[in-house]
Amino acid sequence: MKKISTLVVCLLLISFVFAGLPAVSRLAEPKIISAQEGSDRLDNLLTVVAKRVAEIPVIDGDFSDPAWGEAKVSSIGATVWKAVYTDDELAMYIRWADHDASINSRGTWNWDSDTQSWWRTGWEEGTWESFDGLRHPEWFNIAFDISTDVSGTPMTEKGCGSFCHESSDGTMHHQTSAVGAYVDSWLILAKHGFGTPGRQDFGWLQGVTSISQEGDVVFNLSDPMDPREVIDGNITFVGYGEDKLMVSPDDPGNYADRETPANIYCKTCHEQVGLVHDPLKVGFTYGDPGDLMYSENWDEAQAAPLYIELAPENFIDCMTLTQAEIDAGEAVLIADLSEAEFAEAWGNYEALNGNIPHLVLQVPTGDQADVRVAANWHNGYWTVELKRNLVTGSEYDVQFNDLSRAYPFAVTLTAHTSLVGGITNTGWFLRFEQ
């Protein structure tokens, strides 16, 4: 990213942060603030401070652990942050307002009983057309700069440190700005996908370990985009964040040629939908080694789902399909059902206002299992807690091995566009209280 782009981002970020500060009396004597003083003040405003605690919180969506009560609160824009650490682990807590929970994502499966055919949310021309460009699934990403030492660096020159969106070749993609610059990206709520119009493989990530729905949920059935928007209720998901690495286009690491499960998934998906370019040699984003936390719930032609749950308990159970449910016989191959059995199963989904996920969630392994996540939406607020080892020893990860330094990161938060839209901010820091 060119310096002028970084400067624009930083100036916008300064405006965003200071817009929420109390007004100062017009009668007060004006004070001239030097560039360095302004930089220091902004650094403090955009800093999450981790407090040392005796025991790391349990990542279960409860949030009542004593450690969270001890943690320092950082209110940054529309978000509230806490962080704690022990000798071995880091945990973070993030909360933000979101008036509805957008669990339904592009690509989920819908059955049309009149035409006896499947259609996919956000894919079919003329159906849910407004999904494209106007509605994004719940999306939360934290991206740590692995390689940049920002000590003593002016505010205008740090922060691109996380990642840039470049489009010099006409294709939007993620990348870092220089050879040797790497980013450790944690996808917390939803997985990324390709962005061709009308066909995007986004998907809900959470719930592989457990899901819960307390009581009923209320939908905004008048929503012209999605009648499955939850506007009242209490839902919790426990699982993992998807761990990825972003690199420079000229990086010599040859990450695109590695036969990791993440790379194979991306290439296979692009081939199935007929995209001509190799996603790994355009996106410069690679999943960490280890088994992914999801597999595809579609046939080879992506024309129909493979599995359906026979008797989901509630709406959230409809919207989350796991390998454990398949292994237990709670979800079965649709091809094995009679016409009457399928009609009964789909009728259970319709009664709960659900549809079939296009991802099967499964327990990841290796580096893919580094980031544990719990996410709860309760009547207008998302609250997320996560943890990771301070040091993983992997070249794909940021290593929190020097607790005296500040670690720069960026945040992307997207929800229903009428509330949040997209917020991508660089120049945030994680520090460790000594």
N, C-alpha and C positions, 0 to 999 in steps of 0.2 A: 504494500500500500504506500502511495506517495505521501510525503510529509504533510502536504496541504490537506490530504484527506484525513489524516490523523488529527490535524489541527481543527478541522471542521467538527469531527466527532467530539473532540474534547470541549470545544466551545459550546456545542449543543448540550453536552453533558453538564457543563457548568451552569448553563441556563436552567436545565431540568432540575438540578439539585437546589440551586438558590431560590428557585421560584417558590419552594415550600417553606422558606424561612420567614420568621415574623418580620413585620414591617418595622422600620426604624424611623423615629420621629424626624420630620423634616427640619426641626429646629436644632438638631444635633450638629455639632461642628463636623464638617466632612473630613474624612481621614483618607489620605492617599496610601494605598496598599501596594507594596512592591510586588513584582512578578513572583519572587521567591516566596513571599508571605502568602500570596494567593495560592500558589502551588501547595504549600504546606497545609493550608486550611482545607483545600480540596482533598488532599490525601487523607486527612483525618476524617472528613465526611464520608469518604468512600472506602473506609477501612473496617473490616470485620476482625475483631480481636478474640482469639481463642484463649480461654481460661483453663489453666491446669486443674483437673479434678481427680478425685480418688478413683472413680469408676465411670466408664463411658456409658451413656444411655443405651437402653435396649431399643433397637430399631423396630418398633412395632406399631407406630401410629398412636400411641397413648399420650406421650408428651408430658407425663406427670413425673418423670424421673427427677430426683433432686438436683442433678447436674444442670438441667436447663434452668432451674431457679437460681443457680449460682452464676450463670453466664452473663456476660455483658451484652446489653441490647444495642444493636446498631440499626437505626431506621434510615434506610437509603431509598429515596424516592417512594415508590408504592410498596416497598418490601421491608420486612423486619427480619433481621438476622441475629443468630446466636452461634457461637462455636465453642467447643470444649475439646480438651485433649488429655491423654495420659502418656505414659512413656512409649506406648506402642500405637495408639490409634487417635484419629481425628474424627469428630462428629460435628455436623452442622445442622442448624434448624432454620427454616425459611418459611415465612408466612406472607400471604398477599390476598387482597380482596379480588373476588371473581364471582359475579352474581349468578353464573350458571356453570355447571360442570359438563364440559363437552367431551364425553367419553366416546361417542360415536365418531369414527374417523373415516377418511377416504378409504374406499376399498372394502368396507364391510358388506356382507351379502344379504340381499333382500329377495324374497320369493314373490313373484307375481302370479297369483292363483288363476287370474283370468287368462293370461297368455301361457301359463305353465312354464315359466322361464325365470332365470336369475338375472338380477341387475345389481350393480355395485354402487355404493354411495359415492357420488362425485365423479363417476366414470361415464355413465351412459348419456349420450347426447340428448339434450332436451329434458332430462330427468335430473333434478337437483342441480341444475346448471349453475345456480347461484353459489354453489359450494366453492367453485373455482375462483380463487383470488379474494373471496370475501369471508370465508370461514376456515379457520385453522383449528386443528385439534389442540387440546391442552398440550403445551410445549414448554419445557423448562430445561435449560442447558447451562452447565458451568464449564468453562474452558480455561484451564490453567496453562500459562506460559511455562514450558519446561526449561528453556535455555537462557532466557534474558536476565541479566543482572541489571536491575533498575536503580541501584543505589546511586544517588547524586545526579540522576538524569532528570532534565526538565520535564514537566508534566506533558508538554507537547510532543515529547519523543518517546514516551512510554505508554503502553496500552495497546497499540496496534499489535503489541506483543502477544495478544491472544490469537486472533485470526482475522483475515480480511476476506471480503467477497470481491472477486475479480471477474471481469467480463470482457477482457480485451479480445477474446476470440468469439464473442457473442454468446458464450455459455456461462451462466452464473455458477460459481463453484467456490468451495472453501480452499484456502491455502494459507501458508505463512509467507512472510514477506522476503525471506532470505534463506539461502542455503545454510543449514545448520540450525535453523529456528524450527522448533517443534511445539506442538500444543497437545495437551492431554484433555480430551473432551469427554464430559460425563453427560450423557442423555438421560434425564431423570424421569420424565413422564411419557414421552412419545418418541418413537424411532423416526429418523429422517427417511426420506424417499426421493425418488427422482421427480422432476418438475415439469414434465411435458403436459400441455394443456389437457385437462380432463382426466388424466391418469397419473395419480400420485400414490406411491406405496408408503404412505404414512401409516402408523399403527400404534395402538395403545400398548405400552411396555409393562405396566405394573400389574401385580396380582399373581405372579407365578408361585409365590410362597403361600399367600393367603389373601382372601377377600372377605369383606363383611359389609352388610347393609343393615343399619339399625332402623327397623320399622319400614314404612313405605317411603317412596320418593314421589315428588310432584314434578310433572313435566309442563313445559310451555308448549302445549299442543297447537297453539296458533303460530308458532315460529315457522315462517315460510321456507326456511332452509332445512331445519331439522326438528321433527316432532319429538326427538329423544333428548332434548336439552333439559337437564335436571335443574330445577330452580328451588327445590326444597328437599332436604334429606341429610343423611349422615352416612358417608361411604368411606371405606378404608381399604387400601391396597398395600401389600408388602411384597417386595421383590428386589430387583437389582437395577442399577443404572447401566446403560450400555457404554462401554469403555472404548474410545476411539483415539486415533492418533492423526493429527493433521501435519502436513509437511509442505515444503516448497516444491514447485514444479520441477526444479533442477536438482532435487535431493538425490544423492547417489545410492540411497538405501534399497532401491528396487522393491519397495513394499508392494507394488501392484502385481508383481510376479509371484508373490508368496501364496501357496495353496492353503490359506487359513480358512476355517469355516465361514468367517465374515466375508472374505473376498469371493469365495465360491458362491455364496448366497447372492451377493450384488450382481455378479456377472450372469448367473443363471436367470435371475429375475429380468434383467435387461434383455437377454436373449429371448425369453418367453414372450415379451410384449413387442418384440421387433425393433428395439432401439439399436441404432447402428453403431453408436460409440461405446467404447469400453468405459464404464463408469469409474473405474479405478485410475484410469489415465487422464481423466478429466476432473474428477472431484478431489483428488489428492487427500482423501480421507479414508483411513483403513481401520477396521476393527482389530482390537487387541487379540492375541492368540487365545485359543480356547473355544469350547463349544458355545454357540450363541444362545441367547435366552428365548429364541423364537424360531419356529420353522413355518413354512407356508401352509395355509389351509386352502388350497386350490388344486384343481387338476392341471395337467400339463399345459392345456390351452388357456388356463385362467378363465374358464367359462363357467365353473361351478365350484362350490366348496366341497371339501372331502368329508368333513366331520360336522355333526350336529349333536348337541346335548339333548338327551331324551326328555328330561324333566328338570329344567333349571329352577332353582329355588326363588329367585327374584331377578330384578332387572340387571343388577351388577353381575350376577351369575351368567345371564345371557351374554353379556358384553365381554366376558373374559373366558377364554377356552384354554385349558392347560393340558399338558401331556399326562399329568397325574389323573385327570378326569377320563382321558382316553384309556389309560392303563386299568382304571377301576371299572370300566364299562359304562360310565355315566355319559360318555360321548361315544358315538359309533359312526362308522362309515355310512354315509347316506345311500351309497350304492347297494348296501346290504338290507335296506329297509323296503318293505312292501309299500305300495301306494298308500294304504290305510295307515301304516305305521309312521310314514313320513308326514302325512297330513296331521296326525295327532301331535307329533313332535313340533312341527312348525306352528300348530295352533297354540302350543304352550308358549312359544316365543311371542306370538301376536298378543296373547293375553297379558303379557308382561311389558309390552311395547319394546321388545328387544329385536335384535337381528344377530346374524352369525359373524363373529370376528374372522378376519382374514389371516390372523396369525395364531399359531398354537404356541403358548408360552411354556417354557421348560427351564429347568435349573441349569444355569451356565457353569462352565468349568474354567480353570486356569485364570488368566488375567481378566477374562470377561466377568469373573465373579468378584472383582475387587471392591465394587461400590454397592453396599447394601442400602436399600431405600424403603421408606414407608411414607405413604401419601394419604392424607385425609382431607376430604371436602365436606364441610359442614355449614350449611345455610349461608353461603356467600363468601366463604374463606377456604383457600387451600393452605394446608400446613404440611410441610415436608421435613423429614429428618433423614439424615444419611450418615454413613460412616465409612472410613477407609483406613487401612494401615498407613502410618506416617511414611514408612519406607517399604516399598514392594520389591525393589531390586530389579524392576523391569525397565528396559530402555523405552518402553511405550508410555511410561508414567512419570508424572512429576514426583520427585522425592522430597518430602518435607524433612530433610536431614540436617538442616541448619536452622534452629528455632530462633536465631537472632536476626534473621533477615525477613524481608517482606516478600510475599509471593503474589505476583500480579495475576489477575484473572478477569474474564469477561462473563457476562450473563446475558442469555437470551430468554425472554419470557413472553409467551404469546398465549392469548386466550380468545374469547369471543370478541370480535373486532369492535363491538359497540362499547366495550369497556377498556380494553388494554391495547389491542392491535399488536404490534411487534415492538419490543424494546430490546435493542442490542447495544450494550454499553461496555466499553473497555475502560481501563484505568482504575479498576477496583483492586483492593489488596487484602490479603489475609496475613495477619501478624499473630505471633504467639506471645502471650503475656508470660514473663519470666518469674 
